[in-house]
Amino acid sequence: MRILAVDGALARASAAVWVDGRVLARAGVDGARGQPTLLPRLTQQVLREAGLEPHALDAVAAVVGPGGFTGLRAALALAQGLALAIGRPAVGVTTGEALAAGVSPALRQAHPVWTAVDSRRGRVFLERFDPARDAALAAPESLALEELPPLPPGVSPVLAGDAAALVRDALAARGVEAILSGHVLPDAANVAAVAALRLDGRLPPLAALPLYVEPPAVRVPGQ
């Protein structure tokens, strides 16, 4: 299976080509949230490095959110346009799924994983995963730090995302010890791996359309 994945949800723009469980090419630039102008160039770069023409792809994947309005729209427009041009499916992956996929297998087997994205509105977007499970327990939630769900006694979640440190501190105030995974931003290589699970039927389908847990702060003219 040959998958091109792109992401611009948070403070990284990235693209990757994934073929049969192996990343053939990956490129990314960290910086301002989304960096949408970089995505077409990064896409061309990874396809060239992988030695693939677009028509050789089996699918195109992109992060659907939660995340920054501009970066999400840019990545999804690119994925949808390319998928339409080559007659292949466009596959959606949530930000939390991409972040959780970057956590080490040892930690994922032993602990629940919480992914936390800073909403920039005094809240976090939280996705929760049980140990050794690929699918999230529920859709992403928008929560204030004092609204974080309870955990069973003695359970330490592994945290990923750009709001992981905020969640760790909020849990510590309750006497809960959490583990920072060090995985702060999603990456297209992990997006592709999650998309492969989705295409194999191991995760439920998800359209490559923007996922807004809260109404976007930016409005499109006419909407």
Summary of the structure (lengths in Angstrom):
residues: 223
radius of gyration: 16.9
end to end distance: 37.6
largest distance: 53.2
contacts: 786
relative contact order: 0.20
helix: 33%
strand: 25%
